[in-house]
Structures are given as C-alpha cells and as structure tokens.
Amino acid sequence: MSRDSAANQLIDFKNNCKSPAGVITTTSGIPIGTADAMLSVGPQGPLLLQDHQYLRMLQHFNRERIPERVVFTKGAGAFGYFEVTHDISRYCAATIFEKIMKRTPIACRFSGGYSCERGSADTMRDVRGFAVKFYTEEGIWDIVGQNLPVFFIRDPMLFPSLIHSQKRNPQTNLRDADMFWDFVTLRPESLHQVCLMFSDRGCPDGYRHMHGYAVHAYKLLNAKGEPIYCKFHFRTDQGIQNLEAARAVELLATDPDYAGRDLFNSIKNGNYPSWTLYLQLMTFDQAKKFKYNPFDCTKIWNLNDYPLIEVGRIILDRNPVNYFAEIEQLAFSPANMVPGVEPSPDKILQGRLVAYGDAQTYRLGTNYNQIPVNCPYRVSVKSYERDGAMTVSSNMNEAPNYFPNSFAGPQPCDRVRALQTCCPVAGDVYRFPSCDTEDNYSQITDFWVYVLDECSRKRLVNNIAAHLCNASQFIQERAVRNFTMVHADFGRLLTEALNLAQAGTLCLGTE
C-alpha cells in the first residue's frame, strides 16, 4: 500500500533513530520506572494523592491547550429541569430525590469526543459527551458522561497518552492512523469502546437520539447511612437513531454543525427533548463476589443481572441566550457530588475527581464557580476559599477567613457529617499495572454474538477497516489478532475488509 510522508512520520522517526530514545523521565529529568499505573492501595484502589508523578503529569496535560477544552471541545447545550417520577429514597438520601414530582433546574452539554476540536464536524465518528448539571438546594451535582457505557482504559495514568493518540501528529499536525491504532491495539482493554465507537453508535443522529451513561460506578447512601453501588443511565425518549456512513459524510461537507443545529431548532420549535434517568444497583456483597472488578469501567454491568430502575426524566426547554456565557463557560466536574452520593473505587473516576477541577481552574480561573452558569445559585455559598483572580462575589464580606474560629464563621453541617460512609482500606502501596490476564474480550464477544445482527457486524467491520487500512501493516496485523480474540469470524471478516479497502473497493454503509 502506498503511503505518503505524513502517514509514515512515526516509521521514519523510528528508522532514523540511531539508538533507543532512552528511559521516560519527569519534566525534572527524574527517571520513571512505571508509566502506566498510579499508586493505589491494592490492585483495585483507591488511589493515593501522594502520587506526584501523576498529579504533575495531569496538571501539565490540562494546560496544553489555550483556551478550548482539551477534550469534548466542540459542543452544544440547553437548559431545563429534572423531575422525579419514582421513589428511590430507600437507596439515596439526596434531597433531589426526596419526593415524586419534585423538579430541579438543570443544564446539559453535549459534545464531540476525544479527537474533537473546535472546528470539528458534528457527524465525525467519535464518542459523544453527555453532561448534566443539577442546581440542587444542597449545591451543584454534576454527572459527566458519554453516549457509550464503557471507557478506553482502566488506569488514569494513561489518559493523556490516550488523548494524544487521537489528536494530531506532533510533526505533521495531521490525524495519524498509526498513533490511534498503535495505542488501542497495545492496550486491549480499549477494544470494547473501540467496537462501540465503530459500530452504528459512533455516529448518532444528533444529540437528541443518543443515550447518556455516567460510565463509572458511584455509591449511594440512604438516610440510615446504608450504602449501595450504582450506575446512572439516561435513555433517550426520542428513540435511538444513528446516521448511515454515507449520510454522515454528506453532512460533514454540507452541515458540520448538524447536531447543534438540530438540538437548537428542536427546542426553539417547542419539541423539547427528554431522557429518562435509570439506576443500576449492586450491593457491596454482590460487588465482593462479582466475577471481575465491578469498578472496571471498560466493562458493563449486565442488564439481565442488574436491571434498570426508573428514577425520573430530564427535559430541555430553553436554549442558551448567549453561547459563550452559558455553554462555553459551563464547567463540569464529577467531584461535584451532593450529600447521599459518593465515589466508588473506580480508578478512572478517582483520577477524574482531580482532573476536571484542575482543567476548569486553568481554563476559566480559580473562581469559575462564580460564573453565573456554574454558580450554585440555590445555595448561600459560605466558604473559607477567598480572593483570587476575577472574584465577583461578596468574597464573604467581613466574615473570618480561617477555620476553626471563635467569631461566628460558618460551621460544618451535622446532616452531611452523619451521611457519609466509613470504609476500611488495606493493601500494599504499589503501581499495579493492568494485567494481561484480565478478561478484555468476553463482553465484546457477547456484543458481537448477541447484540449485533449480520448486517450490523458487517458495518462494524467495514467501518474499522476503512480507518485501520491507513495504519502500518504491522499494526493492522496486531489489530486483526486482537479482534480474532473477540471472535474468529471478526478477525476473518476484518482481514477480508482490509484487503478490499487497500484495493479501493470497500463500500461503506452497505448491508
């Protein structure tokens, strides 16, 4: 296959190296012994804040782009409300769920995914962002998710490399198939999300016709302090619709803002989109006996074993008045959890708890929560965080700025003190890498065998082949081996499709 110089940049770099590049170091020149795992207590976490290697790397990564978001860059959003339709107080004591028909104001942002840039087309094949901000009486609650139920990796140490592999080549500034496929084939836990992304779900027909998933497991607490693990699902009431490959390519050329336009016009015309919120629940005992790590976000919880429990609906009925003020400055963080909701030991979630706040602080400033669209306006904010650039609140006026104090400063909340779990943690502190012995294939095999029909399998294979054919031959061969591990027919059909793609006779979107 003929490849130009841009496509061969990494190959040329490798060939031109007279000696190995050497060991990885920090920006201070300190050698790094393990580059793909965070410090954690035991192989399943939790993670340690003392991991300065990860924190410094993450801080640097969050400051690589000015001023747009590093990921989920281009998006659209709207406002509305969440309404409780079913009582879940036996599972969660958060006041947002305290009674049926209770409404809470919300803001939503939908976006392109990890390879997205500000000028990207809405119809490019990628993950889609799906984020919901609840303005509750007990502060902001953010659920920050996507339209696919799994993630690429298990350890947040690899997140910058994951994104770099989907962005642009450092010399050519072009998208590089070698970079993407080299990374995901070297990390087989990525295959689940790769298969979903290259299936029909990778090109949703606008934002209104896709589901949203929080992806991670969280912990809910009821009024008695009894915890249970959960996953959040937003299922579109408009029904799932996806774009055929030919239609997506057509819109890429004729209407690159298709999804944002569709959302805006739908709301403007009074056709308010909605999603139903469901929970999946898993007890602590079930988690201990689970056949794999229940906090591995490259896997799903089977709906047959952990059925959906309906909670309520989100309805979007107002477009932004000013895009920059209300959507571009809209800032989310999974660390924003109201009393009654806590994080699980999910390593990716725990990495995000630090990453999002740091990214928003860099992008918008240390007082980004004072921006009206981010402000917890239903709460009287009383904080010992003061000053900083762009302080536009009262800055707590004359109140004392230290705690504890004897001068009527704000005090801790007794309700919240009682409503939190106390969990023992034990284990060895080490950078536990994701092991090759972990099951990276069985759930994808189930997807191939039980979810896809013959036509869907063919579209998936053709979509992969059309992209993979641009990668180096040895990477293609590695990919075929990985997909063969999913199912023998997957590897065989992919080999045939790659041959057609290289011959220029592959037809996308056919059944």
Protein Blocks (a to p, Z undefined) as FASTA:
>chain_A
ZZdfklmmmmmmmmmpmbdebjcddfkopacfbfcbccdehjkbpadfklmmlmmmmmmm
mmmpccbdfbhkbccddddddddfbdcklmoccfklmpghiacdddddddddfkpcfkbc
fkbccddddddddddfebcadddddfbfbdfbfbfklmmmmmmmmmccfklopacfklmm
mmmmmmmmlmmmmmmmmmmklmcgbjklcccdehiacddddfkopacddddddddfkbpa
dddfklmmmmmmmommlmmmmmmmmmmnopacddddddddddfklmmmpcbdfklckbcc
dfklmccddfbdcddfbdcfblklmmmmpccdfklccehiacdfbfklmmmmmmmmmmmm
mmnojklmmpmklpcfkbccddfbegjehiabenlpaaccbdcdfehpacddfklmmmcc
ddddedddddddddfkbcfklmmmmmmmmmpcfklmmmmmmmmmmmmmmpcfklmmmmmm
mmmmmpmklmmmmmmmmmmmmnopacghiZZ
